[in-house]
Amino acid sequence: MKTWPLLCLLIALSVTYASADDGYRLWLRYERIADPAVRAAYAKTFGFIAVSDSGDIVHNAARELQTGIGAMTGKHIPIVKTVPKNGRGIRLSLSGASDVTPVSADSYAISLEGGNVVIKSAGNTGLLYGSFALLRHLQQHLPVEKVVTQSKPKVQLRMLNHWDNPEGTIERGYAGSSLWKWYELPETVDPRYADYARANASIGINGTVVNNVNASARFLTAEYLHKVAALAGVFRKYGIKTYLSVHFAAPKTLGGLKTSDPLDPEVRKWWTEKTKEIYGIIPDFGGFLVKANSEGEPGPQDYGRTHADGANMLAEALAPFHGVVIWRAFVYKADPNADRFKAAYDEFAALDGKFARNVIVQVKNGPIDFQPREPFSPLFGNMPRTPLGMEFQLTQEYTGFATHWVYEAPIFKECLDSDTYVNGKGSTVARIVDGSLHNYPLTCVAGVANTGSDRNWTGHPMAQANWYAFGRLAWDHTLSAQAIAREWTQLTLTTHAKAVATVSDIMLRSRAIYVDYNTPLGLSRPWTGSHYAPEPWQNRSSRPDWTAIYYHRADSLGLGFDRTASGSNALEQYRPEVRRAWENAETCPLPYLLWFHHVPWSKKLSSGRILWDELCHRFYTGADSVLWMQKQWDGAQTAIDPAIHADVTGRLAKQYKEALWWRDAWILYLQTFSKQPVPAIYPKPERTLEEVKKSVNVYLMR
Ligand code: BDP
């Protein structure tokens, strides 16, 4: 009977896709396992979950195992206090080590003992992370015998930074409005806060800064502190500490003092008392994140003091409570003759060793600003006596908002794996950030969150992977971008082997494709405006370093920013080994070429093409590769939930249109300088420069 296979397929589909997946469950889907053999094996192994501790964190770990394994196997698994005599199950065991450091409290071991799966840790959080590790294993349908493992986070503070404002907007947020409903809090506590915490805990994130670095002093009022406390009350049960971004001028704006000078005794007293008040309301409060003297924010320099003076004042207030100050190094002045690339190093390197013990200086991965591709910040390695934290951006400010599919793990890995050579070969950024190179007492990796009120959390369904990859790498930076892509795909989209390979392949290539049609060969685009539309012609702003022409430096001779000794000499901020790799235009790797060199249009590159032709090649192949992404994605259709598949299909169609937009904008604009034709093998742009400009203006219209 020919109709049988079709009928079976329809039944299978109706079981799997009984209701469309709205993406809310993220990577914690716990889909029922289709293979009866795997299901039966798991059902046999997991007869109970034994847990003697009844604290909130361990209770949540046990509940998660119960929900997850229950949904995957279709079996109710009881949570018990003592291990039953018969049967097999899971035991959560506090190993009671006496030297519990934050890192060892988060570490866990999973072993097999007498038929039971035993998760051991010196701390409650370790049991929680071990439970999620077990669930990850089972979600990939792997054999129970293979679950034996030990894991220890490489970095102590693994945090999200939310750029959320009190009125519910998110700076650079593309997935709806803020998750935090400030007007309802603290009386109404949205159950979604717990799901947010679960998701974070499942990937090892243990801290969250709930408000924007361009901070409103409102968050330091008693009224708002109680709202923040309600959130902290939820997060704490998942091992997550809550932090606040603070407005440096709060003593003046909120406290009514005449100054916010960090060396003024009244100001110091104000912060001491405010901090005491905070800990009275949120006893496990994590600390302060500070953006000071940056992009118009107030700071210690307003009073002739240094960043260290400012940070140390706050550190003193927090120290009795073991709180930390995370002080951002994202600073640059409006100097028309300066190179913004050098600014953070110029201001901070000299302050090495001047910060209090509970201060971390948080550095963006690149020297400028979260560009699609940037060399690593030269600050890494140059402050051996100051813990440097890493700041990555998950929200896609410069990588296509929630429309373009860009898997960011390669951006994170590229930076972490870069060798600074500060202590000789092998002095990678990762080893600086994880403290192993300089023995930092504190270590921190932060991700600027890409979450919002959209039902699927991140707007673009595939952007969930960036949140996921960030957490996994913050825990263990040795994981590969590929392994994380495969893991995320299996947990979130499908366990169908071919589809997993297809989707993770798109993910891995997506960033390089984006760079090719957006900012190839080391172009950058941190100009003001939308940060979405192409505006390489933008030449007017209140500050020279907020124009496009400041960065690309296109002229009749060539393109790119000369940062060698004949130019701004930013390269001097790197060690000779790094400098040597980049300072010669003949040998500089093409991805970094225009970051460091002003290259003549007709200069022959290592690719064999002249600069102009190479640019055209990148823009055209980059845009065409989006067609490849579409084709691959279509090929995976039957293995992916239809709602999610359709959503991504729509976004890819838009991405293709906008890839052409970027390509045409750059090419037509740069052509006014290069005066060279688009190589004959490519079709000429169908629009004129004026037409592109018009379409961009429509986009920017208020
Ligand atoms: C830039 C953003 C701006 C942020 C700033 C920062 O455009 O909205 O406030 O970084 O990191 O990328 O402080």
Boltz pocket constraint, residues with backbone or C-beta under 6 A from the ligand:
constraints:
  - pocket:
      binder: B
      contacts: [[A, 171], [A, 172], [A, 213], [A, 214], [A, 291], [A, 330], [A, 369], [A, 370], [A, 397]]
      max_distance: 6.0
